[in-house]
Amino acid sequence: MSSTDFEPAPTSAPEDLPAAGSRLRQVPRRYLALGLIVVAIFLLGALVLVRDHYAPTSSPTTETFNPASPSLVTTLATVPEAVYDAVGVSSPANPITPLRPTTGTGTAPMWMATVNGGPQEPVVFFYGAEFAPYAAAERWPLVLALSRFGTFRQLGLMQSSATTAFANVSTFTFYDSYYTSRYVILEQVERYSSLNPTGARYLSLQQPDTPNQRAAVSGYAATATTFPLLDVGNRWVLNASSFTPGVLLGLTQDQIAGDLSSPLSPLTQAVISATNEITATICTLDGQKPAGVCESRGVLAADQLLKITPPA
């Protein structure tokens, strides 16, 4: 409000009015104090509005879905079988951490579920966090393995946190993903986002919300905040990434996917070896189907490594 909004003060008070000083003395002090409090509240509110208006926009607080392109999803789903067979489980430059049986393959109760009233199918459960680089690495062989049994119709692009070791690993997110298969069901929990707007903690996304999910996390994960955990039907588990996230550093999703056609590439050998091992464990749950996948040379090599009885 400018000074022109007020009448100019008279140079001297008229005879029939008290002087300005006497008028102020007649106002009770409690009203003056109340007025000062109101003004202070108004100024504080204005300051908050200005701060919010000019706050930096580099720290969003809402998860935004960034879909993978159809061509990228197709590339992942059509890695040549010749590459899977040529690599097998050989990754000399980057050792692979294999899945382990829970209480002995065939003796643990199998985790089964239904989707939309359909038939019961084995469950593959992934417990991850978008910020975590090891979860970022493990999504690659898991997406490839699941693509041999079904179809991702919605898959989000993601990068791991820029402030952890192995920063900015290009990966995917299963948050809001959509997967269909005749052989297996994917259940996924992305516990935390990659967003850390306050610098103190990552945004919470999902919680394990079924008894089986909670049992898997409490039974097989090192802690509830250790990522990732991969549980294949409650028969096979891996509470780590199959290979070091450093294999993927500095590459985009398209660059990583494009490299998967070269069986001599150390990156391809790491990702494909891990994929064959995950594939072999899924085959133990669904009756070794489809045969073209479960009886392929690369998966049979994984059977031998994991001591799985191959299909007859």
Backbone bond lengths (Angstrom), bond angles and torsions (degrees), N, CA, C in turn:
res aa  C-N    CA-C-N  psi(-1)  N-CA   C-N-CA  omega(-1)  CA-C   N-CA-C  phi
1 M - - - 1.463 - - 1.520 108.15 -
2 S 1.359 119.54 128.06 1.467 122.79 -174.91 1.515 110.96 -88.92
3 S 1.363 114.79 170.80 1.467 119.57 -177.88 1.506 112.17 -68.22
4 T 1.334 118.52 -20.30 1.477 121.13 179.86 1.510 111.79 -73.67
5 D 1.343 118.11 -8.12 1.458 120.43 178.59 1.520 111.63 -78.04
6 F 1.324 118.55 -7.43 1.455 121.92 -178.38 1.514 110.40 -117.85
7 E 1.354 115.11 152.29 1.457 120.18 173.62 1.528 108.78 -71.46
8 P 1.344 118.86 140.85 1.465 119.72 177.56 1.518 109.86 -61.07
9 A 1.337 116.34 140.29 1.471 120.48 179.17 1.522 110.01 -68.44
10 P 1.346 119.00 137.46 1.466 121.10 178.48 1.521 110.36 -65.46
11 T 1.346 114.53 149.36 1.472 118.50 -179.34 1.503 112.12 -70.52
12 S 1.345 116.45 -25.97 1.472 120.53 174.71 1.512 107.90 -152.29
13 A 1.301 117.84 150.17 1.460 120.94 -176.70 1.506 110.84 -76.05
14 P 1.360 120.59 140.03 1.457 122.87 174.64 1.520 110.08 -60.07
15 E 1.295 115.33 160.37 1.463 120.63 -176.10 1.525 112.27 -64.82
16 D 1.381 117.37 -29.29 1.466 118.00 -176.21 1.538 112.24 -88.84
17 L 1.328 118.26 3.83 1.460 121.46 177.91 1.510 109.08 -120.00
18 P 1.341 116.85 147.31 1.463 118.76 176.87 1.515 110.55 -70.49
19 A 1.283 117.54 154.84 1.456 121.04 176.60 1.518 109.50 -64.13
20 A 1.371 114.90 159.50 1.480 119.69 -176.13 1.503 111.12 -57.98
21 G 1.337 117.08 -40.75 1.457 119.51 -178.41 1.508 112.11 -61.32
22 S 1.340 117.46 -40.26 1.467 119.68 -179.55 1.520 111.33 -69.50
23 R 1.352 118.18 -31.86 1.475 120.23 177.19 1.531 110.92 -65.02
24 L 1.348 116.76 -42.03 1.457 119.25 179.79 1.519 111.08 -65.03
25 R 1.342 116.89 -36.51 1.448 119.16 -178.55 1.527 112.06 -66.83
26 Q 1.347 115.62 -21.40 1.465 118.43 -179.44 1.536 112.82 -83.05
27 V 1.356 117.40 -12.35 1.466 120.42 179.67 1.527 109.00 -83.19
28 P 1.336 118.53 123.53 1.466 120.65 -179.36 1.523 111.25 -59.82
29 R 1.317 115.23 141.60 1.460 119.58 -176.08 1.528 113.04 -62.88
30 R 1.344 116.06 -29.04 1.454 117.47 -178.99 1.522 111.20 -63.97
31 Y 1.356 116.72 -31.49 1.475 119.13 178.41 1.520 110.73 -71.69
32 L 1.335 115.19 -37.80 1.466 117.73 176.42 1.524 110.73 -61.89
33 A 1.345 117.15 -42.92 1.464 120.49 179.33 1.523 111.12 -63.19
34 L 1.351 115.63 -41.45 1.460 119.81 178.77 1.516 110.75 -62.54
35 G 1.335 116.07 -40.97 1.456 119.30 179.24 1.521 111.86 -63.13
36 L 1.318 117.12 -41.02 1.459 120.48 178.60 1.532 111.37 -63.82
37 I 1.336 117.08 -37.99 1.465 120.16 177.91 1.513 111.17 -64.11
38 V 1.344 117.33 -43.19 1.474 121.64 178.79 1.514 110.51 -60.16
39 V 1.343 115.92 -45.04 1.470 119.90 179.52 1.523 110.51 -62.02
40 A 1.350 117.65 -41.24 1.462 120.72 -179.69 1.515 111.37 -63.60
41 I 1.356 116.06 -41.41 1.467 119.50 178.96 1.514 110.25 -63.76
42 F 1.328 116.76 -41.72 1.465 120.96 179.77 1.531 110.21 -60.99
43 L 1.339 116.26 -45.94 1.466 119.66 -178.72 1.527 111.27 -65.25
44 L 1.339 117.73 -38.55 1.456 120.55 178.28 1.522 111.25 -64.17
45 G 1.344 116.69 -42.57 1.458 119.95 177.53 1.508 111.85 -61.31
46 A 1.337 116.25 -41.19 1.456 119.79 178.97 1.521 110.96 -64.18
47 L 1.338 116.54 -37.74 1.454 120.36 179.20 1.520 111.48 -64.80
48 V 1.344 116.85 -41.49 1.457 120.43 178.39 1.520 110.74 -62.70
49 L 1.338 116.39 -42.79 1.466 119.97 179.27 1.515 111.22 -61.99
50 V 1.315 116.59 -42.92 1.460 119.71 179.72 1.521 110.51 -64.83
51 R 1.363 116.54 -41.89 1.451 119.52 179.94 1.519 111.30 -62.16
52 D 1.353 117.21 -44.75 1.451 120.33 179.59 1.519 111.13 -64.89
53 H 1.329 116.54 -37.31 1.459 119.84 -176.88 1.525 110.94 -67.01
54 Y 1.327 115.79 -35.41 1.451 119.39 -176.58 1.524 113.01 -104.20
55 A 1.348 117.29 12.80 1.461 119.70 177.66 1.514 109.88 -65.20
56 P 1.332 118.55 146.35 1.459 120.25 -179.59 1.517 110.83 -64.67
57 T 1.317 116.39 145.77 1.463 122.07 -178.15 1.512 111.74 -97.51
58 S 1.347 117.77 11.26 1.453 120.79 -176.52 1.520 112.53 -83.02
59 S 1.323 119.25 -4.79 1.460 122.33 -179.41 1.516 109.64 -122.63
60 P 1.347 117.64 77.47 1.468 119.35 -178.76 1.516 110.70 -66.83
61 T 1.312 115.09 156.18 1.458 120.93 -178.95 1.523 111.97 -117.50
62 T 1.324 117.50 11.14 1.459 121.92 179.95 1.514 109.32 -129.71
63 E 1.335 115.96 131.22 1.455 121.32 178.34 1.521 109.89 -67.36
64 T 1.322 116.63 129.68 1.459 122.23 177.98 1.521 108.93 -114.29
65 F 1.321 117.42 127.17 1.461 121.42 -178.73 1.522 109.76 -81.13
66 N 1.323 115.61 124.31 1.458 122.36 178.59 1.520 107.81 -115.73
67 P 1.327 118.92 99.17 1.468 120.31 -171.60 1.515 113.06 -71.52
68 A 1.331 115.06 143.17 1.455 120.31 170.54 1.519 108.97 -68.29
69 S 1.302 116.37 144.70 1.453 120.33 -178.79 1.528 110.14 -68.97
70 P 1.326 117.62 150.97 1.471 119.49 176.61 1.522 112.45 -56.62
71 S 1.325 117.64 -35.21 1.470 119.45 -179.38 1.525 111.12 -67.02
72 L 1.338 117.64 -36.60 1.457 120.28 177.95 1.521 110.52 -67.57
73 V 1.327 117.02 -44.66 1.463 120.43 178.82 1.532 110.42 -61.13
74 T 1.323 116.88 -39.49 1.466 120.86 177.91 1.515 111.51 -65.09
75 T 1.330 116.97 -41.44 1.472 120.52 178.10 1.515 110.88 -59.29
76 L 1.329 117.30 -42.30 1.453 120.73 179.86 1.527 111.91 -66.31
77 A 1.319 115.93 -34.78 1.469 120.75 -176.58 1.522 112.65 -81.92
78 T 1.315 117.55 -10.41 1.472 120.28 -174.56 1.527 112.31 -124.13
79 V 1.333 116.98 27.42 1.467 118.67 171.27 1.536 107.13 -56.87
80 P 1.320 118.50 127.92 1.467 119.61 -174.67 1.526 113.18 -58.90
81 E 1.324 115.76 139.07 1.461 119.76 176.48 1.522 110.92 -58.97
82 A 1.330 116.69 -29.08 1.466 119.95 178.48 1.526 111.14 -60.82
83 V 1.346 117.09 -33.15 1.463 120.56 178.20 1.526 109.65 -70.29
84 Y 1.337 117.41 -46.01 1.464 120.86 177.43 1.534 110.81 -57.30
85 D 1.328 116.35 -42.18 1.463 120.06 -177.51 1.524 111.49 -72.60
86 A 1.325 117.31 -38.16 1.464 120.42 -178.36 1.525 111.40 -67.61
87 V 1.331 116.99 -38.50 1.464 120.74 -178.99 1.524 110.67 -78.62
88 G 1.314 117.48 -44.44 1.457 120.23 -175.41 1.514 110.67 60.01
89 V 1.333 117.67 -116.56 1.463 121.85 176.32 1.528 109.93 -124.88
90 S 1.316 115.85 30.35 1.463 121.17 -177.27 1.523 110.32 -97.86
91 S 1.320 115.90 115.12 1.464 121.81 177.38 1.529 108.26 -143.04
92 P 1.333 117.07 72.69 1.474 119.65 -173.01 1.519 114.17 -64.00
93 A 1.331 118.41 -31.51 1.464 120.22 -177.51 1.518 112.50 -79.53
94 N 1.327 116.90 -23.99 1.462 120.94 -176.19 1.531 108.68 -138.27
95 P 1.320 117.73 96.88 1.471 120.61 -177.75 1.528 111.69 -57.80
96 I 1.315 114.89 144.42 1.462 121.96 -177.16 1.528 109.41 -103.96
97 T 1.330 115.67 132.78 1.461 121.40 173.01 1.524 108.33 -88.38
98 P 1.328 118.57 115.52 1.470 119.68 -175.50 1.529 112.31 -80.60
99 L 1.316 115.77 157.94 1.458 120.21 169.20 1.519 108.65 -65.80
100 R 1.331 115.93 155.21 1.456 119.81 178.75 1.528 108.65 -122.07
101 P 1.324 117.01 148.31 1.466 118.80 175.80 1.521 110.29 -67.90
102 T 1.310 117.07 147.81 1.466 120.97 -177.10 1.525 110.63 -70.85
103 T 1.319 117.69 -70.73 1.469 120.52 176.68 1.518 109.48 -122.92
104 G 1.316 114.83 31.98 1.454 119.05 -175.43 1.509 109.44 101.14
105 T 1.325 116.72 119.32 1.466 121.02 -176.87 1.525 110.14 -54.13
106 G 1.314 116.04 128.27 1.456 121.82 177.74 1.506 114.04 97.68
107 T 1.350 118.15 -13.34 1.459 119.28 -177.88 1.515 112.71 -105.15
108 A 1.326 119.21 -25.37 1.465 120.95 177.30 1.521 109.03 -73.25
109 P 1.333 117.67 144.11 1.468 118.81 176.74 1.514 110.36 -63.71
110 M 1.322 115.61 133.66 1.458 119.14 -176.75 1.529 110.22 -76.09
111 W 1.300 116.45 138.74 1.465 123.64 177.88 1.521 107.66 -84.21
112 M 1.335 115.04 113.30 1.460 121.73 -179.04 1.525 109.10 -120.75
113 A 1.323 115.91 155.18 1.465 120.87 178.39 1.521 108.52 -157.19
114 T 1.327 114.80 170.95 1.462 121.32 174.88 1.525 108.79 -126.37
115 V 1.317 115.12 158.82 1.457 121.36 176.70 1.525 108.00 -128.32
116 N 1.332 115.94 122.77 1.467 121.63 176.54 1.525 112.69 52.87
117 G 1.335 115.66 41.44 1.455 119.32 176.41 1.512 114.88 76.60
118 G 1.329 118.08 8.99 1.454 121.66 179.80 1.516 111.71 -77.79
119 P 1.338 116.37 -174.41 1.474 119.60 -178.98 1.525 111.33 -70.33
120 Q 1.318 115.16 158.11 1.453 119.40 175.78 1.526 110.25 -68.78
121 E 1.328 114.96 137.35 1.461 120.83 179.04 1.529 108.66 -139.34
122 P 1.335 117.05 155.69 1.470 119.90 177.60 1.532 110.49 -64.46
123 V 1.328 115.51 152.68 1.459 122.27 -176.70 1.525 110.58 -109.40
124 V 1.320 115.28 133.24 1.458 122.22 166.01 1.529 106.38 -105.31
125 F 1.331 115.96 122.42 1.462 120.93 -175.49 1.525 109.56 -114.51
126 F 1.332 115.41 128.55 1.464 121.39 177.16 1.515 108.83 -119.98
127 Y 1.329 115.56 125.90 1.464 122.85 178.09 1.523 107.19 -116.60
128 G 1.327 115.32 108.92 1.453 118.90 -174.99 1.511 112.25 -139.24
129 A 1.307 114.95 -172.72 1.459 122.86 175.86 1.518 107.09 -148.39
130 E 1.295 115.96 138.29 1.461 119.50 -174.02 1.523 112.91 -65.69
131 F 1.324 117.75 -28.89 1.464 119.54 -178.14 1.523 112.13 -76.77
132 A 1.335 118.73 -19.48 1.461 122.84 -166.92 1.527 111.90 -82.16
133 P 1.335 118.90 124.27 1.467 120.66 -177.11 1.522 113.51 -68.30
134 Y 1.340 118.15 -32.16 1.464 119.28 -179.94 1.531 110.74 -71.66
135 A 1.321 116.54 -36.80 1.456 119.51 173.19 1.527 110.00 -64.66
136 A 1.324 116.43 -37.97 1.463 120.66 178.62 1.522 110.78 -59.49
137 A 1.328 116.81 -42.68 1.464 120.33 179.65 1.523 111.38 -66.54
138 E 1.346 117.19 -42.39 1.461 119.94 -173.97 1.522 113.12 -70.25
139 R 1.320 117.39 -23.44 1.467 118.01 179.45 1.523 111.33 -64.69
140 W 1.323 118.45 -28.36 1.472 119.60 -178.54 1.526 112.36 -62.01
141 P 1.336 120.64 -57.98 1.470 117.76 178.91 1.520 113.20 -66.54
142 L 1.339 117.70 -27.82 1.458 118.90 178.57 1.522 110.87 -68.81
143 V 1.332 117.24 -43.62 1.464 119.72 177.53 1.525 110.59 -61.80
144 L 1.334 116.87 -41.96 1.465 119.65 179.31 1.530 110.92 -64.46
145 A 1.335 116.32 -44.68 1.462 118.87 -179.20 1.522 111.40 -63.17
146 L 1.331 117.20 -47.39 1.464 119.96 179.74 1.519 111.88 -63.47
147 S 1.318 117.28 -30.01 1.466 120.54 178.66 1.520 112.27 -68.89
148 R 1.327 117.86 -14.40 1.468 121.39 175.46 1.524 111.32 -83.34
149 F 1.350 116.63 -12.02 1.460 121.05 -178.57 1.527 112.85 -116.41
150 G 1.317 118.52 -12.93 1.455 121.62 -175.66 1.511 110.95 -167.47
151 T 1.331 115.32 -157.65 1.460 120.68 -171.22 1.516 110.93 -136.11
152 F 1.320 115.65 130.90 1.456 121.18 168.54 1.525 107.91 -86.85
153 R 1.315 116.30 117.24 1.456 120.61 176.80 1.524 111.06 -97.57
154 Q 1.319 116.01 -11.65 1.459 120.67 176.21 1.521 107.17 -152.56
155 L 1.321 115.93 120.33 1.459 121.72 -178.18 1.517 107.08 -143.02
156 G 1.313 116.08 127.98 1.458 120.20 -175.60 1.514 112.39 -93.34
157 L 1.327 116.30 146.49 1.460 122.24 172.88 1.520 109.38 -83.84
158 M 1.323 116.73 147.11 1.451 120.68 -178.28 1.519 108.97 -155.82
159 Q 1.316 115.61 156.39 1.457 122.71 168.63 1.521 108.27 -126.04
160 S 1.324 115.21 144.05 1.463 118.29 176.05 1.522 109.49 -69.30
161 S 1.312 116.35 173.02 1.458 122.00 -174.61 1.523 111.81 -59.69
162 A 1.318 114.55 146.74 1.463 120.80 176.83 1.520 111.99 -82.67
163 T 1.320 118.25 -5.64 1.469 121.05 -173.19 1.522 112.69 -116.19
164 T 1.330 118.12 13.70 1.457 121.46 175.69 1.522 109.23 -111.41
165 A 1.325 116.41 172.15 1.454 119.84 169.05 1.525 108.66 -59.85
166 F 1.323 116.54 151.15 1.471 121.25 -174.66 1.531 109.93 53.17
167 A 1.312 115.44 58.17 1.464 120.92 -174.10 1.520 111.67 -70.41
168 N 1.332 114.38 147.49 1.469 122.85 171.16 1.529 112.99 57.48
169 V 1.325 116.71 46.64 1.460 120.13 174.65 1.525 108.63 -75.04
170 S 1.310 116.29 124.84 1.474 120.60 179.15 1.527 109.43 -72.42
171 T 1.310 115.71 129.43 1.457 120.02 -174.51 1.523 109.08 -155.22
172 F 1.328 115.49 -156.37 1.457 122.87 177.95 1.519 108.53 -129.18
173 T 1.307 116.28 173.19 1.461 121.00 170.47 1.520 108.06 -129.46
174 F 1.332 114.70 140.99 1.464 120.03 175.32 1.520 111.61 -91.34
175 Y 1.324 117.02 -0.49 1.466 120.51 176.77 1.529 108.07 -68.93
176 D 1.321 116.59 122.50 1.465 123.56 -176.68 1.526 112.64 67.66
177 S 1.346 117.63 17.64 1.459 119.42 176.81 1.530 109.83 -78.61
178 Y 1.333 115.16 165.16 1.464 120.11 -179.12 1.522 107.54 -139.87
179 Y 1.323 116.20 121.11 1.463 122.08 -175.55 1.519 109.67 -133.33
180 T 1.328 117.10 136.54 1.465 121.53 177.40 1.522 109.49 -128.62
181 S 1.350 114.87 146.20 1.457 119.98 -179.23 1.520 109.34 -159.87
182 R 1.318 115.74 150.75 1.468 121.53 173.77 1.515 111.25 -85.23
183 Y 1.329 117.35 -10.65 1.451 120.93 -169.60 1.529 114.74 -115.11
184 V 1.329 117.33 -27.76 1.450 119.91 -170.46 1.521 109.60 -151.52
185 I 1.332 116.38 154.20 1.462 122.63 176.23 1.525 108.58 -112.79
186 L 1.309 116.51 133.52 1.460 121.19 174.36 1.523 109.18 -96.68
187 E 1.332 115.66 121.70 1.465 121.18 168.79 1.519 107.22 -113.19
188 Q 1.319 116.19 130.84 1.450 119.98 -174.44 1.517 110.90 -134.24
189 V 1.320 115.81 144.35 1.459 122.74 172.73 1.520 106.75 -131.74
190 E 1.323 116.21 112.54 1.458 121.39 170.57 1.533 105.06 -95.03
191 R 1.333 115.48 100.69 1.474 119.96 -169.34 1.525 112.21 -66.42
192 Y 1.325 116.61 -42.40 1.464 120.27 -177.74 1.520 110.44 -131.44
193 S 1.318 113.91 154.51 1.452 122.26 176.62 1.522 110.01 -79.04
194 S 1.321 116.13 175.86 1.467 121.08 169.51 1.523 110.63 -89.41
195 L 1.333 117.03 -2.57 1.466 121.64 -177.58 1.523 110.36 -87.07
196 N 1.314 115.24 134.36 1.463 121.82 179.91 1.527 107.69 -136.96
197 P 1.334 117.32 71.10 1.467 120.74 -169.16 1.519 114.68 -64.69
198 T 1.325 117.64 -28.35 1.462 119.50 -177.78 1.518 112.78 -97.39
199 G 1.327 117.17 -10.83 1.450 120.05 -174.79 1.511 113.45 81.33
200 A 1.330 117.13 -1.14 1.467 121.22 -176.67 1.523 112.80 -104.49
201 R 1.342 117.69 -33.92 1.451 119.92 -179.31 1.523 109.57 -159.46
202 Y 1.343 114.56 154.77 1.455 120.51 177.22 1.528 109.45 -81.22
203 L 1.307 115.61 150.24 1.460 120.22 -179.53 1.522 110.28 -66.53
204 S 1.317 116.06 136.70 1.458 121.41 176.38 1.520 109.89 -75.03
205 L 1.341 116.24 137.10 1.466 120.61 178.38 1.530 111.91 -112.06
206 Q 1.334 116.92 -62.02 1.455 121.01 -174.19 1.532 109.79 -135.29
207 Q 1.333 114.71 160.40 1.464 122.40 174.94 1.524 108.51 -122.84
208 P 1.321 118.87 149.29 1.467 119.27 168.57 1.527 108.57 -60.03
209 D 1.323 117.76 118.92 1.463 119.34 -169.77 1.519 114.01 -119.39
210 T 1.329 118.06 10.33 1.462 120.06 173.52 1.530 108.29 -124.70
211 P 1.328 117.39 157.84 1.471 118.96 179.11 1.523 112.92 -57.08
212 N 1.337 117.73 -40.02 1.459 120.21 -179.74 1.525 111.58 -65.80
213 Q 1.322 116.68 -40.74 1.465 119.69 178.85 1.522 110.99 -63.95
214 R 1.322 116.00 -45.14 1.466 119.29 -179.90 1.532 111.05 -65.53
215 A 1.326 116.77 -37.69 1.465 119.81 179.01 1.523 110.64 -66.11
216 A 1.312 116.89 -38.84 1.463 119.86 179.12 1.521 111.04 -63.97
217 V 1.333 116.83 -45.29 1.458 120.22 -179.10 1.527 110.94 -65.08
218 S 1.332 116.87 -44.24 1.467 119.31 -178.34 1.526 111.87 -72.72
219 G 1.329 116.80 -27.89 1.456 119.53 -175.29 1.514 115.25 -90.62
220 Y 1.345 117.12 -31.91 1.455 119.96 -171.35 1.525 114.76 -117.47
221 A 1.328 117.90 -26.35 1.456 119.46 179.71 1.525 108.99 -76.90
222 A 1.343 115.84 147.13 1.466 119.18 177.67 1.522 110.51 -59.89
223 T 1.338 116.36 -46.03 1.461 123.36 172.07 1.516 106.77 -146.15
224 A 1.328 116.38 170.88 1.466 120.68 179.29 1.514 112.49 -70.31
225 T 1.333 117.36 -9.30 1.462 120.42 178.22 1.526 111.06 -118.94
226 T 1.328 116.34 25.53 1.463 121.94 174.13 1.516 108.13 -104.02
227 F 1.328 116.36 128.00 1.460 119.96 -175.41 1.535 109.91 -132.53
228 P 1.352 115.75 143.24 1.460 128.01 2.83 1.530 111.80 -98.76
229 L 1.341 113.95 172.45 1.461 122.72 166.11 1.523 106.92 -125.50
230 L 1.322 115.92 128.59 1.456 121.81 174.20 1.524 107.65 -117.11
231 D 1.325 116.25 121.59 1.464 123.11 179.80 1.517 107.62 -120.97
232 V 1.319 116.50 115.51 1.465 121.57 -179.59 1.521 107.76 -101.57
233 G 1.327 115.05 96.26 1.454 121.48 174.19 1.508 115.68 64.54
234 N 1.331 118.71 18.84 1.466 122.71 -175.35 1.521 111.64 62.46
235 R 1.332 116.17 20.98 1.454 121.38 176.35 1.531 111.60 -112.69
236 W 1.354 115.24 -33.09 1.455 121.03 -177.60 1.523 108.64 -132.51
237 V 1.332 116.86 138.88 1.465 119.93 -179.21 1.523 110.48 -137.95
238 L 1.320 113.76 155.29 1.465 122.30 172.97 1.516 106.83 -147.59
239 N 1.343 116.70 114.54 1.466 119.63 177.96 1.530 109.26 -106.67
240 A 1.317 114.26 58.20 1.463 123.61 179.02 1.515 105.69 -169.41
241 S 1.327 116.67 -178.01 1.460 118.92 169.28 1.521 108.26 -95.20
242 S 1.303 116.76 153.11 1.460 121.05 -177.93 1.524 112.10 -66.23
243 F 1.343 116.76 -28.15 1.464 120.97 -178.21 1.519 108.46 -148.99
244 T 1.308 116.77 166.74 1.450 120.79 -177.33 1.525 111.48 -67.21
245 P 1.330 117.75 137.14 1.470 120.23 178.09 1.522 113.10 -61.96
246 G 1.341 116.83 -18.39 1.458 119.20 179.45 1.510 113.91 -58.97
247 V 1.334 117.00 -22.38 1.467 121.10 177.97 1.526 111.38 -58.73
248 L 1.330 116.83 -29.70 1.465 121.40 -171.24 1.530 113.27 -102.22
249 L 1.322 117.85 -1.61 1.463 120.38 -171.94 1.524 112.41 -63.38
250 G 1.335 114.64 140.33 1.457 121.49 174.29 1.516 114.97 80.09
251 L 1.328 117.40 6.68 1.460 121.25 -176.88 1.518 110.74 -118.11
252 T 1.324 116.02 145.95 1.459 120.96 174.23 1.520 109.41 -82.76
253 Q 1.334 115.41 169.33 1.467 119.34 176.79 1.528 110.95 -59.45
254 D 1.327 117.25 -41.80 1.467 120.05 -179.09 1.521 111.10 -65.86
255 Q 1.328 117.51 -37.38 1.462 120.15 178.89 1.525 111.60 -67.74
256 I 1.330 116.38 -41.45 1.467 119.52 177.81 1.525 110.11 -63.67
257 A 1.321 116.75 -47.81 1.467 120.53 -179.79 1.526 111.02 -61.12
258 G 1.332 117.10 -39.55 1.453 120.25 179.82 1.518 113.18 -65.41
259 D 1.334 116.75 -27.50 1.469 121.19 -179.46 1.524 112.08 -75.83
260 L 1.327 117.36 -16.97 1.459 120.60 -172.32 1.526 114.08 -73.85
261 S 1.311 116.75 1.70 1.465 119.77 175.95 1.529 111.94 -93.65
262 S 1.325 117.15 -0.80 1.467 121.60 -176.54 1.525 110.00 -111.91
263 P 1.331 118.74 101.83 1.466 120.60 -175.70 1.524 113.92 -68.15
264 L 1.327 119.11 -12.44 1.457 121.38 179.12 1.526 112.26 -90.74
265 S 1.322 117.55 -7.34 1.456 121.19 179.54 1.531 109.95 -73.63
266 P 1.349 118.28 131.75 1.473 119.50 176.04 1.525 112.66 -57.89
267 L 1.337 117.70 -36.18 1.469 120.46 177.04 1.527 109.52 -62.04
268 T 1.334 116.75 -48.55 1.460 120.52 -179.41 1.520 110.74 -61.31
269 Q 1.315 117.32 -42.29 1.460 120.07 -178.88 1.526 111.60 -61.78
270 A 1.344 117.06 -39.51 1.463 119.68 178.91 1.522 110.95 -67.04
271 V 1.325 116.49 -50.92 1.466 120.25 -175.88 1.530 111.00 -66.07
272 I 1.324 117.55 -44.01 1.468 120.66 -175.76 1.526 111.10 -72.25
273 S 1.330 118.06 -37.61 1.467 119.21 176.34 1.523 110.63 -59.46
274 A 1.341 115.87 -47.12 1.464 119.98 178.66 1.527 110.79 -62.96
275 T 1.321 116.93 -38.04 1.468 120.55 179.02 1.515 111.32 -63.36
276 N 1.334 117.36 -45.03 1.467 119.92 178.87 1.522 111.44 -60.98
277 E 1.337 117.73 -36.56 1.458 119.94 179.96 1.529 111.37 -69.57
278 I 1.329 116.65 -43.47 1.467 118.76 176.78 1.522 110.21 -62.79
279 T 1.326 116.20 -42.28 1.465 120.68 179.11 1.521 110.92 -58.40
280 A 1.324 116.87 -44.34 1.467 120.47 -178.83 1.520 111.33 -61.35
281 T 1.342 117.79 -38.36 1.470 119.35 -179.99 1.529 110.71 -69.85
282 I 1.326 117.35 -36.96 1.475 119.29 177.26 1.521 110.01 -64.76
283 C 1.321 117.05 -38.48 1.466 120.62 -179.81 1.529 111.70 -61.62
284 T 1.348 117.37 -28.52 1.468 119.03 178.67 1.525 111.91 -69.93
285 L 1.325 117.03 -17.78 1.465 121.05 -176.46 1.516 112.87 -92.56
286 D 1.316 118.01 -31.18 1.473 120.23 -169.18 1.520 113.21 -109.88
287 G 1.340 116.96 21.98 1.454 119.03 177.73 1.514 113.26 76.56
288 Q 1.340 117.55 28.87 1.464 123.13 177.14 1.538 111.61 59.20
289 K 1.349 114.13 48.09 1.466 119.21 178.20 1.531 109.14 -125.72
290 P 1.331 115.45 146.84 1.468 129.46 -4.89 1.532 111.57 -72.83
291 A 1.301 115.88 146.69 1.459 121.12 -174.66 1.515 111.60 -61.00
292 G 1.341 116.91 -36.53 1.458 119.78 -179.05 1.517 112.98 -60.64
293 V 1.326 116.41 -27.33 1.468 121.59 176.99 1.525 110.50 -89.75
294 C 1.322 116.56 -52.85 1.470 120.88 -172.13 1.529 112.64 -69.46
295 E 1.315 118.58 -21.34 1.461 121.47 179.45 1.523 111.78 -105.69
296 S 1.318 117.10 12.64 1.463 120.23 178.20 1.526 110.05 -73.23
297 R 1.328 115.54 158.95 1.458 119.85 -175.02 1.534 112.03 -63.22
298 G 1.312 117.02 -38.67 1.465 120.22 -179.98 1.512 112.37 -65.16
299 V 1.337 117.66 -40.74 1.462 121.07 179.95 1.524 110.56 -72.32
300 L 1.331 117.40 -35.24 1.465 119.35 177.06 1.528 110.84 -64.91
301 A 1.333 117.36 -33.49 1.467 120.38 174.88 1.525 110.40 -64.21
302 A 1.333 116.21 -38.29 1.467 120.08 176.87 1.528 110.51 -68.52
303 D 1.328 117.80 -37.03 1.463 120.90 175.55 1.528 110.55 -56.16
304 Q 1.315 115.27 -44.89 1.462 119.53 -178.15 1.530 110.91 -65.07
305 L 1.323 116.55 -42.30 1.458 120.57 179.82 1.528 111.54 -63.24
306 L 1.340 116.65 -43.19 1.449 121.86 -176.18 1.523 113.66 -87.57
307 K 1.346 115.24 1.99 1.472 121.47 -179.96 1.530 111.34 60.92
308 I 1.332 115.00 42.09 1.465 122.42 175.26 1.510 108.26 -94.38
309 T 1.319 117.12 132.58 1.455 120.54 176.19 1.513 109.10 -65.51
310 P 1.324 119.05 119.03 1.476 119.68 -176.34 1.526 110.98 -68.17
311 P 1.327 116.06 159.82 1.467 119.08 178.85 1.525 111.02 -62.09
312 A 1.326 115.53 145.32 1.470 120.15 -178.04 1.512 110.26 -69.13
